[in-house]
Amino acid sequence: MRRAFLSLIVLVAPAVALLTAGCEPEVRTVHRSERIEESEPRTVSPGQEVVE
């Protein structure tokens, strides 16, 4: 029983690690782009309406 459990962990762990590692860079790039968009200053001259 322990051998089956250990072999299952050994076979499943690398697959899970690869799947989760593939998702991390995409999430990081999304957060970076959001931060860049939020940090951009919006310059508006007096008398103009702000359209978003």
C-alpha positions in Angstrom: 0.0 0.0 0.0 2.8 2.4 0.8 4.6 1.6 -2.4 1.6 2.4 -4.5 1.1 5.6 -2.6 4.7 6.7 -3.0 4.8 5.7 -6.7 1.6 7.7 -7.2 3.2 10.8 -5.6 6.4 10.4 -7.6 4.4 10.2 -10.9 1.9 12.9 -10.1 4.2 15.5 -8.5 6.3 16.3 -11.6 3.1 16.7 -13.7 1.5 19.1 -11.2 4.8 21.0 -10.9 5.0 21.5 -14.7 1.3 22.6 -14.9 1.6 25.1 -12.1 5.0 26.4 -13.4 3.5 27.1 -16.8 0.9 29.3 -15.3 3.1 31.5 -13.2 4.7 33.6 -15.9 1.4 34.5 -17.4 0.0 35.7 -14.1 3.1 37.7 -13.4 2.9 39.5 -16.8 -0.7 40.3 -16.2 0.1 41.9 -12.8 3.0 43.8 -14.3 0.9 45.3 -17.1 -1.8 46.3 -14.5 0.7 48.0 -12.4 2.1 49.9 -15.4 -1.4 51.0 -16.4 -2.2 52.2 -12.8 1.1 54.1 -12.4 0.7 56.2 -15.6 -0.2 59.8 -14.7 -3.3 61.2 -16.4 -2.7 64.7 -17.5 -5.9 66.8 -18.2 -5.9 70.4 -19.1 -8.4 72.6 -17.4 -11.8 72.8 -19.0 -11.7 69.4 -20.7 -13.9 66.4 -19.6 -12.1 63.2 -18.7 -13.4 60.3 -20.9 -12.5 56.9 -19.7 
